[in-house]
Amino acid sequence: MRLRVAICIAATAIIAVGCSTQGGGGNQEAGGTQQATVAAAPASEVSATAPTVIVLDASGSMKQDDAPGLRIDAAKNAIHTLVSGLPDEGALGLIAYGTSTGSSDAEKDVGCRDIKTVVPLGPLDRNAFAAGIDGLSASGYTPILSALQQAAAALPVDGERTIILVSDGEDTCSPKPPCESTEAIPHDPGLTIHTIGFKLDAAASAQLTCISDATGGMAIDAANAAQLTARLAVASNPESARERLSTSGFRNLRIGMTEGEARKVAGDLAPLSKTGTVVVQWQDCELTFTDGVLVEIAPRTGAATLDGLTVGQKMQRAAELYGPFTATTNSDGESVAVFPADTEAGTGYRITFTPESKKADEGTITRIVLCRCLPATAGSSAGGTPTEIVNLVAVDGSGKPKSGWSVTTPAMKISECYAASQSAVTPGVITCGITADGADACWVGPEPDSILCLQFPWGTELITARGVDGVEAYPPPTDPPPFGLELENGLLCRVRHGGSWPSPESNPSLAGAYSCRGQGADTPIVWSESSYPIDRSEDRWTVLVGPSKGPLETVAVTKAIFLAAE
């Protein structure tokens, strides 16, 4: 594996030197894009063996204040962080474009030639880099092609060479298509271009990815300054990449793989059902398949995310990396929040944590799972990916928990069952006990007078009861509401089962239908003004959600979970 000096960062960019592309196709994504599933290493471990030129975007768009702060400031700070930790040996240079002109039409000819060698390629001079970076300001055009050509010309003519492009947009000067942006640069095994983009639109992302793909480099996106800084450290240790949860997978497994595809890279998988949701053990992971597709990867050893977030850290760090969150409460009394990993692919990090005060961000992380738990397309709820329908079966035909499920103790005190579960789509899922006791999703257990009940649709534990009368397979309701909803904004919501709920202050005619239990008084609730709480007029269902004392909004349902029996 040849060394490649690592990663370009866009607008809010950060770069890492000493990374290498992944071999064996393990990180190869559809369309050829390589994901940077590299793991964190101290800056002292970074090795700059290949001569490297950083190309920094200082165009007018880098003045946008959404990093948070200015994009150009985030990029400059990231480069400062990188350079401060690099070893003294190695050759490093810095080129910037867009620093000397404005972005008006009258300035385009000059602006497209506005490419400045800030620090010539040579032995690392930290003082020169610090002064050069601090003196940059953003104002002009984006001549990516010309800047890459100039960077290539500054590098040696042979051997390992790396260009790190940091940009927040497309080339605004070259008339050539994006994939031709590397045509004028010598194509040889020694030259690699890495790119990292910040808050890119689809066209800009495609162009940067195309540039990196053309030379065997990596394309990475970053959403904020915290991610950029974290991914700088992550990029320095590619060998441990497989042991981190990337935005798309873990080791060689990827969310969205079919059973057949997963078995090719994990041949020791247990037999899987082609329908329903199945959890299987693989190495030190729990893998969840829904209808034969991998939808969740849960390492049992506490693997970190791409950005180094791991079990034992505080939720404040999760919020810094991935944004504000709303938490729900699972059957174990722990809190759960879902953060975006790759919004385009619909993947997220589902993080379980133990609350330690009234402030959610002070909780301690106990588990991190990569899952397909976000909408596959961003934007409004209308016109997106149709709502996914899942029929959850937690107990097999003999009354035993299915693979991946377990029974907790102590047992519930339930004396009788009296109807089908309100969320059942087949006979055999029943409601027992009294309302609001969590026994509204039960299956017949291994003994004639026993039941196994599910309290939270995203858990893996069942609660049992013995000595129960009237256990029979009641027929399902005609139009059952889902037991659980996964919403476009990341909320996980459980259907209401009894209890007294107030109406929202803004609309007393509404009634609570689902609890998305968040924190304190801001508990989100799915509200209904009819007998059915979900708008199913389109393939992408929607609900009205919000706290009882706050504004309500219409949110798309990405997944609806019903209950079924074998």
PLY file of the C-alpha trace (Angstrom):
ply
format ascii 1.0
element vertex 566
property float x
property float y
property float z
element edge 565
property int vertex1
property int vertex2
end_header
0.00 0.00 0.00
1.64 3.22 -1.04
1.53 6.25 1.19
-0.65 9.13 0.16
-0.66 12.41 2.00
-4.17 12.73 2.90
-7.17 14.72 2.68
-8.55 17.79 1.30
-10.99 19.84 3.05
-13.39 22.17 1.60
-14.47 25.51 2.74
-14.34 24.58 6.28
-11.73 22.20 5.35
-9.11 20.24 7.02
-6.45 18.11 5.60
-4.50 15.23 6.81
-1.19 14.11 5.57
0.11 10.59 5.54
-3.14 8.79 4.68
-3.44 6.10 2.11
-6.38 4.99 0.06
-8.02 1.79 1.12
-7.06 -1.34 -0.71
-9.08 -4.37 -1.63
-12.21 -2.45 -2.52
-13.44 -2.50 1.06
-14.29 1.21 1.05
-15.31 1.47 -2.56
-18.75 3.00 -2.88
-21.19 2.89 -5.74
-19.93 4.98 -8.61
-16.32 4.66 -7.50
-16.29 7.17 -4.65
-14.04 6.14 -1.79
-15.30 7.01 1.64
-12.76 8.19 4.17
-13.37 5.62 6.84
-10.08 6.39 8.43
-9.49 6.31 12.15
-8.10 8.92 14.46
-4.45 9.15 15.36
-2.47 11.71 17.33
-0.93 14.39 15.17
2.50 13.06 16.08
1.72 9.87 14.16
1.07 11.69 10.91
3.77 11.02 8.35
4.31 13.41 5.46
6.50 11.21 3.28
5.08 12.34 -0.06
5.58 15.93 -1.26
2.21 17.62 -0.85
0.62 20.83 -2.02
-2.54 22.07 -0.34
-4.86 24.00 -2.66
-7.17 26.23 -0.63
-10.38 27.78 -1.93
-10.49 31.44 -0.94
-13.26 32.44 -3.34
-16.11 34.75 -2.43
-18.40 31.91 -1.30
-15.94 31.14 1.48
-17.13 34.31 3.23
-20.44 32.65 4.06
-21.08 32.58 7.79
-22.35 29.01 8.25
-19.37 26.93 9.42
-20.39 28.16 12.12
-18.44 31.33 11.56
-16.90 32.16 8.21
-16.01 29.17 6.05
-12.60 30.61 5.26
-11.83 30.97 8.98
-12.79 27.37 9.63
-10.55 26.22 6.77
-7.63 28.33 7.98
-8.02 27.07 11.55
-8.11 23.48 10.30
-4.88 23.94 8.36
-3.27 25.57 11.39
-4.23 22.48 13.41
-2.81 20.16 10.77
0.49 21.95 10.35
1.06 22.25 14.11
1.08 18.49 14.44
3.09 17.48 11.37
6.59 16.06 11.70
9.47 18.28 10.67
10.50 16.13 7.73
8.49 16.12 4.53
7.79 18.71 1.86
4.62 20.79 2.08
3.35 23.79 0.11
0.23 25.93 0.03
-1.57 27.48 -2.95
-4.72 29.61 -2.67
-7.05 31.03 -5.26
-9.61 33.82 -5.16
-7.72 36.09 -2.77
-7.00 39.21 -4.84
-10.10 40.11 -6.87
-13.81 40.42 -6.42
-16.37 38.15 -8.05
-18.05 40.60 -10.42
-18.39 39.82 -14.13
-15.92 42.58 -14.97
-13.26 40.89 -12.81
-13.67 37.36 -14.17
-10.70 37.36 -16.57
-8.32 38.51 -13.84
-10.10 36.47 -11.16
-9.66 33.24 -13.11
-5.91 33.82 -13.03
-5.93 34.76 -9.35
-3.85 31.85 -8.03
-1.23 32.56 -5.39
1.63 30.46 -4.06
1.30 31.23 -0.37
4.06 28.87 0.81
6.39 27.33 -1.79
6.84 23.58 -1.69
9.72 22.74 0.61
10.65 21.48 4.07
7.92 22.28 6.58
8.26 25.87 7.80
5.63 26.32 10.50
6.19 30.06 10.86
5.81 30.61 7.12
2.63 28.57 7.06
1.17 30.41 10.04
1.90 33.80 8.50
0.69 32.76 5.06
-2.58 31.31 6.30
-3.34 34.27 8.56
-2.82 36.67 5.66
-5.47 35.09 3.43
-8.93 36.53 2.80
-11.73 35.26 0.58
-13.18 37.33 -2.25
-12.87 36.07 -5.82
-13.45 33.30 -8.39
-12.88 29.52 -8.24
-10.28 28.48 -10.86
-9.93 24.86 -9.71
-8.46 23.47 -12.95
-5.74 26.13 -13.19
-4.91 25.81 -9.50
-4.52 22.02 -9.80
-2.25 22.50 -12.81
-0.12 24.97 -10.89
0.06 22.64 -7.90
1.09 19.72 -10.13
3.80 21.84 -11.72
5.19 22.67 -8.28
5.61 19.02 -7.36
8.52 16.75 -8.41
8.20 15.06 -11.80
8.16 11.54 -10.38
7.65 9.56 -7.20
4.78 9.88 -4.74
3.08 13.27 -4.98
-0.16 14.54 -3.46
-2.48 17.49 -4.00
-5.05 18.29 -1.34
-7.91 20.40 -2.69
-10.03 22.33 -0.20
-13.15 23.82 -1.81
-16.76 24.69 -1.13
-17.94 24.81 -4.75
-17.45 24.16 -8.44
-14.86 25.54 -10.82
-16.27 28.88 -12.03
-13.60 29.45 -14.67
-12.90 26.32 -16.70
-15.24 25.57 -19.63
-14.43 21.87 -19.41
-16.71 19.32 -17.75
-15.77 18.32 -14.20
-14.14 15.02 -15.14
-11.81 16.80 -17.52
-10.45 19.01 -14.77
-7.53 16.62 -14.35
-6.75 16.14 -18.05
-3.92 18.66 -18.09
-2.33 17.09 -15.03
0.04 14.18 -15.71
-1.74 10.88 -15.16
0.76 8.61 -13.48
0.68 6.24 -10.49
2.58 8.70 -8.33
0.12 11.61 -8.37
-2.97 11.61 -6.17
-5.57 14.34 -5.64
-7.76 14.25 -2.53
-10.77 16.53 -2.06
-12.96 17.54 0.86
-16.03 19.67 0.42
-18.04 21.73 2.86
-21.80 22.16 2.50
-21.61 21.26 -1.18
-24.58 21.10 -3.52
-24.98 18.04 -5.75
-23.10 19.50 -8.73
-20.11 20.64 -6.67
-19.96 17.33 -4.83
-19.98 15.45 -8.13
-17.15 17.61 -9.48
-14.89 17.17 -6.46
-15.60 13.45 -6.37
-14.81 13.18 -10.06
-11.49 14.95 -9.55
-10.44 12.64 -6.74
-11.64 9.51 -8.55
-9.63 10.43 -11.65
-6.38 10.10 -9.68
-7.32 7.40 -7.17
-7.82 9.88 -4.36
-10.48 10.26 -1.69
-13.51 12.55 -1.59
-14.82 13.55 1.84
-17.58 15.92 2.87
-17.76 17.84 6.16
-20.80 19.60 7.55
-19.25 21.89 10.17
-15.99 23.02 11.71
-16.06 20.34 14.42
-16.34 17.58 11.83
-13.54 19.09 9.82
-11.19 19.15 12.77
-12.14 15.61 13.76
-11.72 14.27 10.23
-8.28 15.80 10.06
-7.22 13.48 12.88
-9.21 10.57 11.47
-7.44 10.81 8.13
-4.03 10.23 9.66
-4.50 6.53 10.46
-6.09 4.59 7.58
-5.16 1.17 8.94
-7.68 1.46 11.78
-10.42 2.75 9.47
-12.17 -0.60 9.36
-12.81 -0.43 13.08
-14.82 2.79 12.85
-18.41 3.32 11.88
-18.17 5.36 8.70
-21.16 7.23 7.32
-22.04 4.14 5.25
-20.76 1.02 6.97
-18.32 -0.88 9.15
-15.34 -2.95 8.03
-16.41 -4.22 4.59
-20.14 -4.18 5.29
-22.31 -1.35 3.98
-25.82 -0.27 4.92
-28.13 -1.16 2.02
-26.33 -4.39 1.10
-28.56 -7.31 0.23
-28.09 -10.55 2.10
-26.15 -11.94 -0.85
-23.84 -8.92 -1.01
-23.25 -9.01 2.75
-22.50 -12.72 2.67
-19.75 -12.14 0.10
-17.78 -10.06 2.62
-19.06 -11.80 5.77
-19.44 -15.41 4.69
-20.08 -16.70 8.20
-23.51 -15.06 8.49
-26.28 -17.20 9.93
-29.20 -18.08 7.61
-31.57 -15.14 7.14
-35.27 -14.79 6.49
-36.12 -12.94 3.28
-39.03 -11.14 4.95
-39.48 -9.22 8.16
-36.78 -7.90 10.46
-34.01 -10.25 11.57
-31.04 -9.59 13.86
-27.98 -11.82 13.45
-24.65 -11.99 15.26
-21.52 -11.52 13.15
-18.09 -11.37 14.74
-18.51 -8.72 17.44
-21.51 -7.02 15.79
-25.27 -7.28 15.65
-26.55 -6.90 12.09
-30.19 -6.08 11.40
-31.73 -7.05 8.07
-35.19 -5.95 6.97
-36.66 -7.88 4.06
-33.17 -9.15 3.22
-31.46 -5.72 3.25
-28.86 -4.63 5.82
-30.34 -1.66 7.70
-28.35 -1.55 10.96
-24.84 -2.30 12.20
-24.31 -2.37 15.96
-20.75 -3.14 17.15
-20.79 -4.63 20.64
-17.27 -3.39 21.37
-18.20 0.28 21.30
-16.66 1.25 17.97
-16.24 4.97 17.34
-17.87 6.98 14.56
-15.87 8.39 11.67
-15.27 11.51 13.76
-13.98 9.69 16.84
-17.19 9.87 18.90
-17.26 6.80 21.12
-18.88 5.16 24.13
-18.08 7.00 27.37
-18.07 10.48 25.86
-20.70 13.10 26.65
-23.61 13.92 24.38
-22.29 17.47 24.18
-19.60 16.16 21.83
-22.24 14.43 19.69
-24.12 17.73 19.39
-20.91 19.55 18.42
-20.26 17.07 15.63
-23.75 16.38 14.33
-26.03 19.17 15.53
-28.91 19.65 18.00
-30.94 16.60 18.96
-34.16 15.44 20.53
-34.06 12.26 22.59
-36.61 9.54 23.24
-36.63 7.00 26.07
-36.24 3.26 25.46
-37.54 0.33 27.47
-34.43 0.31 29.66
-34.96 3.89 30.76
-32.03 5.15 28.71
-32.32 7.98 26.20
-31.88 7.60 22.44
-31.05 10.23 19.80
-30.53 9.88 16.04
-27.95 12.04 14.26
-27.35 12.32 10.51
-24.40 10.38 9.07
-25.16 10.64 5.33
-28.47 12.38 4.64
-28.36 11.54 0.95
-28.05 7.82 1.71
-30.47 8.00 4.63
-27.96 6.74 7.21
-27.66 7.98 10.75
-25.92 7.33 14.05
-28.44 6.13 16.66
-26.84 6.93 20.00
-28.02 5.58 23.35
-26.98 7.49 26.46
-27.59 7.60 30.18
-29.11 10.91 31.31
-27.17 12.48 34.16
-29.15 15.65 34.74
-31.98 17.64 33.23
-29.59 18.64 30.43
-29.51 15.97 27.75
-26.07 16.96 26.49
-24.57 15.98 29.85
-25.56 12.35 29.33
-22.91 9.65 28.85
-22.93 7.62 25.63
-23.43 3.88 26.15
-24.00 2.63 22.59
-23.57 3.83 18.99
-25.33 2.17 16.06
-25.14 2.96 12.34
-28.56 2.57 10.79
-30.74 3.42 7.83
-32.84 5.69 9.99
-32.97 8.97 8.06
-34.89 9.85 4.89
-33.02 8.89 1.73
-33.64 12.32 0.20
-33.36 15.71 1.81
-35.84 18.54 1.52
-39.55 18.76 2.13
-41.70 15.85 3.12
-43.62 15.90 -0.15
-42.29 14.04 -3.15
-39.56 12.15 -1.30
-38.88 8.45 -0.86
-42.10 6.52 -0.05
-42.59 5.55 3.58
-41.01 2.18 4.34
-43.44 -0.35 5.80
-42.01 -2.92 8.24
-43.89 -5.81 9.86
-42.06 -6.56 13.10
-42.04 -10.16 14.37
-40.25 -10.54 17.71
-41.49 -14.03 18.70
-41.44 -17.20 16.62
-44.26 -19.71 16.13
-43.20 -21.74 19.18
-43.42 -18.72 21.49
-39.67 -18.15 21.78
-37.88 -14.87 21.07
-36.55 -14.66 17.54
-32.85 -14.24 16.86
-31.57 -10.99 18.33
-34.33 -10.73 20.95
-34.08 -11.61 24.63
-36.39 -11.79 27.68
-35.85 -9.51 30.68
-36.80 -10.03 34.30
-38.72 -9.47 36.48
-41.94 -10.55 34.83
-44.95 -8.27 34.45
-48.06 -8.74 36.58
-50.68 -9.33 33.89
-53.74 -11.49 34.44
-55.60 -11.52 31.16
-55.52 -10.70 27.45
-58.59 -9.31 25.80
-58.02 -8.11 22.20
-55.70 -7.89 19.26
-52.94 -5.32 19.47
-54.04 -2.06 17.88
-50.95 -2.24 15.61
-51.30 -5.89 14.54
-51.53 -6.78 10.85
-51.88 -10.54 11.43
-53.63 -12.66 14.07
-51.51 -13.54 17.06
-50.35 -10.14 18.36
-52.45 -9.24 21.38
-53.19 -6.61 24.04
-53.13 -7.71 27.66
-53.61 -6.16 31.11
-54.91 -2.64 31.52
-54.23 0.41 29.40
-51.00 2.35 29.78
-49.14 -0.64 31.23
-46.98 -1.35 28.18
-48.62 -4.71 27.39
-50.22 -3.67 24.10
-47.79 -5.61 21.88
-47.67 -9.21 23.08
-47.25 -12.68 21.58
-48.13 -16.08 23.02
-45.12 -17.35 24.96
-43.59 -20.84 25.17
-46.20 -21.95 27.76
-49.98 -21.88 27.18
-50.50 -19.28 29.93
-47.49 -17.11 29.14
-46.96 -14.03 26.99
-43.96 -12.07 25.74
-44.49 -8.33 25.33
-42.60 -5.60 23.49
-42.63 -2.12 24.98
-40.42 -0.16 22.59
-40.18 -0.91 18.85
-36.45 -0.13 18.66
-35.38 -2.30 21.59
-34.26 -5.93 21.56
-35.82 -7.04 24.85
-39.17 -8.61 25.69
-40.97 -8.72 29.03
-42.76 -11.89 30.09
-45.82 -12.72 32.17
-47.10 -16.11 33.44
-50.52 -17.28 34.55
-52.31 -15.20 31.92
-55.92 -16.10 31.07
-57.59 -15.80 27.70
-54.49 -15.98 25.50
-55.71 -16.48 21.93
-54.92 -15.27 18.43
-57.41 -12.45 18.04
-57.92 -11.23 14.46
-56.16 -7.91 13.69
-58.01 -4.59 13.46
-59.22 -3.44 10.06
-56.99 -0.36 9.83
-54.21 -0.59 12.44
-51.95 2.39 13.23
-48.21 1.61 13.24
-46.68 0.61 16.58
-43.70 2.85 15.89
-42.86 5.73 13.55
-39.46 6.93 12.38
-39.73 10.55 11.26
-37.74 12.62 8.79
-36.38 14.81 11.59
-34.90 11.79 13.40
-37.62 11.31 16.02
-38.69 7.79 17.03
-42.32 7.73 18.13
-44.39 5.03 19.87
-48.13 4.70 19.52
-50.23 5.82 22.49
-51.70 3.14 24.76
-54.13 4.66 27.22
-53.32 7.41 29.66
-54.48 11.01 29.80
-52.72 13.49 27.51
-53.38 17.23 27.25
-54.12 18.85 23.90
-51.64 21.33 22.40
-52.18 24.93 23.49
-52.23 26.06 19.87
-55.07 23.70 18.88
-57.25 22.20 21.65
-59.11 20.04 19.10
-56.05 17.81 18.58
-55.34 14.65 20.56
-52.02 12.96 21.21
-51.49 9.78 19.18
-47.76 9.00 19.55
-45.17 9.89 22.15
-41.74 10.82 20.82
-40.58 11.39 24.37
-37.90 14.04 24.32
-36.47 16.08 27.16
-38.44 17.91 29.86
-41.40 20.05 28.86
-40.47 19.91 25.19
-41.63 16.32 24.70
-42.58 15.94 21.02
-45.97 14.35 20.35
-47.66 13.21 17.13
-51.08 14.86 17.12
-54.28 13.78 15.44
-57.56 15.48 14.61
-59.23 12.35 13.20
-59.50 8.68 14.03
-56.26 7.96 12.14
-53.21 10.06 13.10
-51.25 9.72 9.83
-51.86 11.41 6.49
-51.57 8.55 3.97
-52.81 10.44 0.94
-49.34 10.16 -0.64
-46.80 7.32 -0.71
-44.69 9.39 1.68
-46.83 9.62 4.79
-46.80 12.66 7.06
-47.77 13.49 10.64
-48.27 16.64 12.70
-45.67 16.73 15.46
-44.45 19.09 18.16
-44.49 19.74 21.93
-47.76 20.63 23.65
-46.51 24.15 24.41
-44.58 24.78 21.20
-45.09 25.13 17.44
-46.34 22.14 15.44
-44.99 21.08 12.06
-45.79 18.53 9.38
-43.02 15.91 9.17
-42.60 12.96 6.82
-42.72 9.40 8.11
-39.67 7.52 6.81
-40.61 4.18 8.38
-43.84 2.76 9.81
-43.49 -0.32 12.03
-46.46 -2.68 12.36
-46.66 -5.92 14.37
-47.08 -9.44 12.99
-46.92 -13.07 14.13
-45.58 -16.20 12.45
0 1
1 2
2 3
3 4
4 5
5 6
6 7
7 8
8 9
9 10
10 11
11 12
12 13
13 14
14 15
15 16
16 17
17 18
18 19
19 20
20 21
21 22
22 23
23 24
24 25
25 26
26 27
27 28
28 29
29 30
30 31
31 32
32 33
33 34
34 35
35 36
36 37
37 38
38 39
39 40
40 41
41 42
42 43
43 44
44 45
45 46
46 47
47 48
48 49
49 50
50 51
51 52
52 53
53 54
54 55
55 56
56 57
57 58
58 59
59 60
60 61
61 62
62 63
63 64
64 65
65 66
66 67
67 68
68 69
69 70
70 71
71 72
72 73
73 74
74 75
75 76
76 77
77 78
78 79
79 80
80 81
81 82
82 83
83 84
84 85
85 86
86 87
87 88
88 89
89 90
90 91
91 92
92 93
93 94
94 95
95 96
96 97
97 98
98 99
99 100
100 101
101 102
102 103
103 104
104 105
105 106
106 107
107 108
108 109
109 110
110 111
111 112
112 113
113 114
114 115
115 116
116 117
117 118
118 119
119 120
120 121
121 122
122 123
123 124
124 125
125 126
126 127
127 128
128 129
129 130
130 131
131 132
132 133
133 134
134 135
135 136
136 137
137 138
138 139
139 140
140 141
141 142
142 143
143 144
144 145
145 146
146 147
147 148
148 149
149 150
150 151
151 152
152 153
153 154
154 155
155 156
156 157
157 158
158 159
159 160
160 161
161 162
162 163
163 164
164 165
165 166
166 167
167 168
168 169
169 170
170 171
171 172
172 173
173 174
174 175
175 176
176 177
177 178
178 179
179 180
180 181
181 182
182 183
183 184
184 185
185 186
186 187
187 188
188 189
189 190
190 191
191 192
192 193
193 194
194 195
195 196
196 197
197 198
198 199
199 200
200 201
201 202
202 203
203 204
204 205
205 206
206 207
207 208
208 209
209 210
210 211
211 212
212 213
213 214
214 215
215 216
216 217
217 218
218 219
219 220
220 221
221 222
222 223
223 224
224 225
225 226
226 227
227 228
228 229
229 230
230 231
231 232
232 233
233 234
234 235
235 236
236 237
237 238
238 239
239 240
240 241
241 242
242 243
243 244
244 245
245 246
246 247
247 248
248 249
249 250
250 251
251 252
252 253
253 254
254 255
255 256
256 257
257 258
258 259
259 260
260 261
261 262
262 263
263 264
264 265
265 266
266 267
267 268
268 269
269 270
270 271
271 272
272 273
273 274
274 275
275 276
276 277
277 278
278 279
279 280
280 281
281 282
282 283
283 284
284 285
285 286
286 287
287 288
288 289
289 290
290 291
291 292
292 293
293 294
294 295
295 296
296 297
297 298
298 299
299 300
300 301
301 302
302 303
303 304
304 305
305 306
306 307
307 308
308 309
309 310
310 311
311 312
312 313
313 314
314 315
315 316
316 317
317 318
318 319
319 320
320 321
321 322
322 323
323 324
324 325
325 326
326 327
327 328
328 329
329 330
330 331
331 332
332 333
333 334
334 335
335 336
336 337
337 338
338 339
339 340
340 341
341 342
342 343
343 344
344 345
345 346
346 347
347 348
348 349
349 350
350 351
351 352
352 353
353 354
354 355
355 356
356 357
357 358
358 359
359 360
360 361
361 362
362 363
363 364
364 365
365 366
366 367
367 368
368 369
369 370
370 371
371 372
372 373
373 374
374 375
375 376
376 377
377 378
378 379
379 380
380 381
381 382
382 383
383 384
384 385
385 386
386 387
387 388
388 389
389 390
390 391
391 392
392 393
393 394
394 395
395 396
396 397
397 398
398 399
399 400
400 401
401 402
402 403
403 404
404 405
405 406
406 407
407 408
408 409
409 410
410 411
411 412
412 413
413 414
414 415
415 416
416 417
417 418
418 419
419 420
420 421
421 422
422 423
423 424
424 425
425 426
426 427
427 428
428 429
429 430
430 431
431 432
432 433
433 434
434 435
435 436
436 437
437 438
438 439
439 440
440 441
441 442
442 443
443 444
444 445
445 446
446 447
447 448
448 449
449 450
450 451
451 452
452 453
453 454
454 455
455 456
456 457
457 458
458 459
459 460
460 461
461 462
462 463
463 464
464 465
465 466
466 467
467 468
468 469
469 470
470 471
471 472
472 473
473 474
474 475
475 476
476 477
477 478
478 479
479 480
480 481
481 482
482 483
483 484
484 485
485 486
486 487
487 488
488 489
489 490
490 491
491 492
492 493
493 494
494 495
495 496
496 497
497 498
498 499
499 500
500 501
501 502
502 503
503 504
504 505
505 506
506 507
507 508
508 509
509 510
510 511
511 512
512 513
513 514
514 515
515 516
516 517
517 518
518 519
519 520
520 521
521 522
522 523
523 524
524 525
525 526
526 527
527 528
528 529
529 530
530 531
531 532
532 533
533 534
534 535
535 536
536 537
537 538
538 539
539 540
540 541
541 542
542 543
543 544
544 545
545 546
546 547
547 548
548 549
549 550
550 551
551 552
552 553
553 554
554 555
555 556
556 557
557 558
558 559
559 560
560 561
561 562
562 563
563 564
564 565
